[in-house]
Amino acid sequence: MNTFFTIVAGFLLVNIAAGLVRVYRGPSPADRMLSAQLFGTTGVAILLLLSQSLSTPALVDAALVLGLLAAVAVVAFVTRIPQNERDE
């Protein structure tokens, strides 16, 4: 089962690489922010899978912190957008 968790974590790492392409090429700031949110949620999933695979409970705490930071980043982005861009 540990091999399965490691393979799934590797697949999620490939998804993050695809998200990096969107951050680089993203036509709008919203696309870039959604990619950053992808990094947060996928990073949490990778940490949780590695925690089970490696039997390291400290990675669960790191995943929790990463999830909280991703939520704060979204709130910071939304409050930074000017009102005229929100209406479009």
N, CA and C atoms as a LAMMPS dump frame, in Angstrom:
ITEM: TIMESTEP
0
ITEM: NUMBER OF ATOMS
264
ITEM: BOX BOUNDS ff ff ff
-5.0000000000000000e+02 5.0000000000000000e+02
-5.0000000000000000e+02 5.0000000000000000e+02
-5.0000000000000000e+02 5.0000000000000000e+02
ITEM: ATOMS id mol type element x y z
1 1 1 N 0.818 -1.2 0
2 1 2 C 0 0 0
3 1 3 C 0.86 1.262 0
4 2 1 N 2.034 1.189 0.607
5 2 2 C 2.922 2.349 0.634
6 2 3 C 3.364 2.738 -0.773
7 3 1 N 3.58 1.743 -1.625
8 3 2 C 3.967 2.027 -3.009
9 3 3 C 2.85 2.753 -3.74
10 4 1 N 1.617 2.347 -3.496
11 4 2 C 0.472 3.01 -4.122
12 4 3 C 0.407 4.477 -3.709
13 5 1 N 0.569 4.759 -2.413
14 5 2 C 0.536 6.147 -1.938
15 5 3 C 1.646 6.967 -2.58
16 6 1 N 2.813 6.381 -2.735
17 6 2 C 3.934 7.091 -3.339
18 6 3 C 3.675 7.369 -4.818
19 7 1 N 3.086 6.427 -5.518
20 7 2 C 2.771 6.624 -6.935
21 7 3 C 1.714 7.717 -7.107
22 8 1 N 0.7 7.705 -6.267
23 8 2 C -0.337 8.745 -6.345
24 8 3 C 0.253 10.113 -6.01
25 9 1 N 1.161 10.177 -5.034
26 9 2 C 1.824 11.444 -4.71
27 9 3 C 2.652 11.939 -5.894
28 10 1 N 3.297 11.041 -6.603
29 10 2 C 4.05 11.429 -7.798
30 10 3 C 3.136 11.957 -8.892
31 11 1 N 1.969 11.32 -9.061
32 11 2 C 0.997 11.803 -10.039
33 11 3 C 0.519 13.21 -9.686
34 12 1 N 0.278 13.453 -8.413
35 12 2 C -0.14 14.792 -7.987
36 12 3 C 0.966 15.814 -8.197
37 13 1 N 2.201 15.38 -8.065
38 13 2 C 3.335 16.271 -8.329
39 13 3 C 3.37 16.675 -9.806
40 14 1 N 3.008 15.766 -10.688
41 14 2 C 2.912 16.091 -12.113
42 14 3 C 1.796 17.107 -12.344
43 15 1 N 0.697 16.988 -11.595
44 15 2 C -0.384 17.975 -11.701
45 15 3 C 0.077 19.363 -11.276
46 16 1 N 0.91 19.427 -10.253
47 16 2 C 1.446 20.719 -9.834
48 16 3 C 2.321 21.306 -10.936
49 17 1 N 3.092 20.461 -11.616
50 17 2 C 3.912 20.944 -12.73
51 17 3 C 3.041 21.526 -13.84
52 18 1 N 1.903 20.898 -14.101
53 18 2 C 0.975 21.438 -15.096
54 18 3 C 0.408 22.782 -14.625
55 19 1 N 0.187 22.921 -13.331
56 19 2 C -0.283 24.191 -12.785
57 19 3 C 0.754 25.292 -12.916
58 20 1 N 2.025 24.933 -12.86
59 20 2 C 3.083 25.929 -13.046
60 20 3 C 3.03 26.537 -14.442
61 21 1 N 2.654 25.733 -15.415
62 21 2 C 2.507 26.245 -16.774
63 21 3 C 1.394 27.29 -16.809
64 22 1 N 0.3 27.029 -16.109
65 22 2 C -0.812 27.984 -16.079
66 22 3 C -0.417 29.264 -15.348
67 23 1 N 0.377 29.157 -14.309
68 23 2 C 0.828 30.358 -13.602
69 23 3 C 1.698 31.201 -14.531
70 24 1 N 2.538 30.546 -15.294
71 24 2 C 3.436 31.275 -16.196
72 24 3 C 2.681 31.911 -17.352
73 25 1 N 1.739 31.172 -17.952
74 25 2 C 1.047 31.654 -19.137
75 25 3 C -0.306 32.268 -18.858
76 26 1 N -0.818 32.146 -17.65
77 26 2 C -2.176 32.556 -17.325
78 26 3 C -2.554 33.913 -17.86
79 27 1 N -3.641 33.996 -18.611
80 27 2 C -4.009 35.275 -19.203
81 27 3 C -4.559 36.279 -18.19
82 28 1 N -5.054 35.811 -17.091
83 28 2 C -5.628 36.757 -16.123
84 28 3 C -5.117 36.429 -14.72
85 29 1 N -5.177 37.409 -13.839
86 29 2 C -4.77 37.147 -12.453
87 29 3 C -5.624 36.074 -11.775
88 30 1 N -6.879 35.956 -12.181
89 30 2 C -7.744 34.928 -11.592
90 30 3 C -7.241 33.532 -11.944
91 31 1 N -6.769 33.346 -13.17
92 31 2 C -6.202 32.051 -13.552
93 31 3 C -4.974 31.732 -12.712
94 32 1 N -4.173 32.736 -12.475
95 32 2 C -2.975 32.526 -11.664
96 32 3 C -3.343 32.189 -10.219
97 33 1 N -4.379 32.82 -9.697
98 33 2 C -4.779 32.547 -8.319
99 33 3 C -5.379 31.149 -8.197
100 34 1 N -6.137 30.724 -9.18
101 34 2 C -6.674 29.368 -9.139
102 34 3 C -5.559 28.334 -9.188
103 35 1 N -4.508 28.634 -9.936
104 35 2 C -3.363 27.729 -9.958
105 35 3 C -2.662 27.706 -8.611
106 36 1 N -2.573 28.85 -7.971
107 36 2 C -1.972 28.889 -6.635
108 36 3 C -2.823 28.104 -5.638
109 37 1 N -4.135 28.166 -5.795
110 37 2 C -5.017 27.367 -4.937
111 37 3 C -4.826 25.872 -5.225
112 38 1 N -4.58 25.539 -6.494
113 38 2 C -4.267 24.156 -6.852
114 38 3 C -3.006 23.693 -6.136
115 39 1 N -2.009 24.561 -6.052
116 39 2 C -0.772 24.207 -5.341
117 39 3 C -1.065 23.902 -3.887
118 40 1 N -1.921 24.714 -3.273
119 40 2 C -2.231 24.499 -1.866
120 40 3 C -2.963 23.191 -1.616
121 41 1 N -4.011 22.942 -2.383
122 41 2 C -4.795 21.734 -2.145
123 41 3 C -4.039 20.473 -2.552
124 42 1 N -3.313 20.545 -3.664
125 42 2 C -2.536 19.387 -4.088
126 42 3 C -1.37 19.149 -3.144
127 43 1 N -0.776 20.227 -2.649
128 43 2 C 0.298 20.075 -1.674
129 43 3 C -0.177 19.404 -0.396
130 44 1 N -1.374 19.754 0.041
131 44 2 C -1.956 19.102 1.218
132 44 3 C -2.157 17.614 0.948
133 45 1 N -2.687 17.29 -0.229
134 45 2 C -2.917 15.879 -0.576
135 45 3 C -1.599 15.112 -0.637
136 46 1 N -0.573 15.712 -1.215
137 46 2 C 0.733 15.04 -1.297
138 46 3 C 1.293 14.799 0.1
139 47 1 N 1.213 15.802 0.954
140 47 2 C 1.734 15.633 2.313
141 47 3 C 0.977 14.55 3.082
142 48 1 N -0.334 14.499 2.909
143 48 2 C -1.114 13.468 3.601
144 48 3 C -0.787 12.071 3.078
145 49 1 N -0.603 11.955 1.76
146 49 2 C -0.229 10.655 1.199
147 49 3 C 1.159 10.223 1.669
148 50 1 N 2.098 11.16 1.68
149 50 2 C 3.443 10.824 2.146
150 50 3 C 3.457 10.516 3.634
151 51 1 N 2.576 11.159 4.385
152 51 2 C 2.489 10.867 5.811
153 51 3 C 2.086 9.418 6.035
154 52 1 N 1.134 8.946 5.257
155 52 2 C 0.711 7.548 5.371
156 52 3 C 1.781 6.599 4.838
157 53 1 N 2.397 6.987 3.738
158 53 2 C 3.391 6.121 3.113
159 53 3 C 4.641 5.967 3.975
160 54 1 N 5.091 7.071 4.575
161 54 2 C 6.323 7.056 5.361
162 54 3 C 6.087 6.865 6.85
163 55 1 N 4.832 6.783 7.258
164 55 2 C 4.454 6.667 8.676
165 55 3 C 5.068 7.799 9.502
166 56 1 N 4.877 9.023 8.996
167 56 2 C 5.401 10.223 9.656
168 56 3 C 4.227 11.132 10.007
169 57 1 N 3.765 11.116 11.257
170 57 2 C 2.603 11.936 11.615
171 57 3 C 2.861 13.435 11.568
172 58 1 N 4.106 13.856 11.595
173 58 2 C 4.404 15.29 11.548
174 58 3 C 3.996 15.902 10.211
175 59 1 N 3.943 15.104 9.161
176 59 2 C 3.529 15.634 7.859
177 59 3 C 2.055 16.013 7.841
178 60 1 N 1.261 15.409 8.704
179 60 2 C -0.15 15.793 8.81
180 60 3 C -0.253 17.228 9.34
181 61 1 N 0.586 17.564 10.313
182 61 2 C 0.605 18.929 10.835
183 61 3 C 1.054 19.914 9.765
184 62 1 N 2.063 19.535 8.989
185 62 2 C 2.532 20.403 7.907
186 62 3 C 1.436 20.588 6.86
187 63 1 N 0.658 19.543 6.58
188 63 2 C -0.444 19.65 5.626
189 63 3 C -1.518 20.605 6.139
190 64 1 N -1.784 20.554 7.426
191 64 2 C -2.77 21.463 8.015
192 64 3 C -2.318 22.913 7.889
193 65 1 N -1.069 23.166 8.164
194 65 2 C -0.527 24.527 8.05
195 65 3 C -0.579 24.992 6.599
196 66 1 N -0.215 24.125 5.661
197 66 2 C -0.262 24.497 4.248
198 66 3 C -1.69 24.805 3.808
199 67 1 N -2.656 24.039 4.281
200 67 2 C -4.052 24.314 3.947
201 67 3 C -4.522 25.658 4.475
202 68 1 N -4.11 25.989 5.682
203 68 2 C -4.479 27.295 6.247
204 68 3 C -3.817 28.438 5.485
205 69 1 N -2.561 28.264 5.116
206 69 2 C -1.865 29.307 4.352
207 69 3 C -2.488 29.496 2.971
208 70 1 N -2.937 28.427 2.354
209 70 2 C -3.585 28.541 1.046
210 70 3 C -4.889 29.328 1.159
211 71 1 N -5.639 29.095 2.217
212 71 2 C -6.886 29.84 2.417
213 71 3 C -6.601 31.32 2.653
214 72 1 N -5.593 31.628 3.419
215 72 2 C -5.232 33.024 3.678
216 72 3 C -4.766 33.699 2.386
217 73 1 N -4.049 32.969 1.545
218 73 2 C -3.588 33.538 0.276
219 73 3 C -4.759 33.905 -0.623
220 74 1 N -5.797 33.088 -0.643
221 74 2 C -6.975 33.397 -1.459
222 74 3 C -7.673 34.642 -0.933
223 75 1 N -7.815 34.738 0.367
224 75 2 C -8.454 35.928 0.949
225 75 3 C -7.638 37.177 0.639
226 76 1 N -6.323 37.083 0.735
227 76 2 C -5.467 38.229 0.416
228 76 3 C -5.603 38.625 -1.043
229 77 1 N -5.708 37.661 -1.933
230 77 2 C -5.869 37.965 -3.352
231 77 3 C -7.199 38.638 -3.63
232 78 1 N -8.26 38.13 -3.039
233 78 2 C -9.593 38.683 -3.303
234 78 3 C -9.707 40.106 -2.768
235 79 1 N -9.129 40.382 -1.628
236 79 2 C -9.206 41.739 -1.088
237 79 3 C -8.307 42.708 -1.84
238 80 1 N -7.358 42.208 -2.614
239 80 2 C -6.439 43.053 -3.356
240 80 3 C -7.012 43.489 -4.704
241 81 1 N -7.989 42.782 -5.231
242 81 2 C -8.566 43.105 -6.544
243 81 3 C -9.383 44.387 -6.42
244 82 1 N -9.154 45.366 -7.302
245 82 2 C -9.973 46.581 -7.285
246 82 3 C -11.427 46.281 -7.634
247 83 1 N -12.336 47.126 -7.196
248 83 2 C -13.768 46.907 -7.37
249 83 3 C -14.151 46.858 -8.837
250 84 1 N -13.54 47.684 -9.698
251 84 2 C -13.934 47.718 -11.113
252 84 3 C -13.58 46.411 -11.822
253 85 1 N -12.541 45.698 -11.404
254 85 2 C -12.201 44.41 -12.003
255 85 3 C -13.147 43.311 -11.526
256 86 1 N -13.712 43.438 -10.339
257 86 2 C -14.642 42.43 -9.827
258 86 3 C -15.94 42.429 -10.609
259 87 1 N -16.351 43.606 -11.105
260 87 2 C -17.628 43.725 -11.803
261 87 3 C -17.578 43.115 -13.204
262 88 1 N -16.407 42.969 -13.781
263 88 2 C -16.285 42.46 -15.155
264 88 3 C -16.429 40.995 -15.257
